[in-house]
Amino acid sequence: MPFDRRWREETGSPDSNGRALCALGYGVRYAPEPGLRDAARLLLERALPQASRLTSPRAIAFAILGLAEARLGLDLVQHFANELVRLFEHHASADWQWFEPYLTYSNATLPQAMFIAGELLNNDRYTTIAHRSLDFLIGVLFQGDILDLIGQRGWYPQNGERARFDQQPVDAACAVEALLVARRIVGEPRYGELAERALEWFYGRNCSHLALYDPETGGCYDGLTPEGVNRNQGAESTIAHLLARLLIEEHQDCLEGRHVAQAVSR
């Protein structure tokens, strides 16, 4: 919906529907008021019959995260996780451990959803695929200790050329969240260390050595472009940074946090 308040689509994208299910699930569990929790539950329950029609991998992954938080629709969680298994087994090869023949946006959400489904449903197959796909993604996204995200100007097709720009804050936040989930479930400290490095993307540890977090406004620039930072400070980017930072602070008991603390203090 642009500024003229008219919808651009009749039904909405699969991605937006998956994210809506995710938001409702988090609302069921974390909304501070009973009325809000009840409203989120009602909307989520009403959406479940239509949710089963989702086929987009990211929409499925976001839906898994929301349903798992709400502890609703566990049969649907299993259905979605099985679909991600099918996609992974269809597309994965020795050097391409992924659910699709390309890497695009919010990539880390897919292995995160598989970790959550494996934990919730006690399914080792889901967890194994989560582990394999996340390790593959780490190998692509981290250049040494720097998070180097997939660019929007062409993405990264299998056996093709990888786009470097534009890099988006929401992708960095997804990486932080997925790595922290892996740290908690698998127990490997390296995932926590990589989550800290991913957060530092916002503070200048990136391929352009430019900070996206603006300490004067508390906002976050909208991305890295070949020319530098996109100076717009949008809601999605600002919220992505805040969520990533809060998640790291929440997990400080199992993380070192020295580098992050230094970056935030600046």
Disulfide bonds with the S-S distance in Angstrom:
none
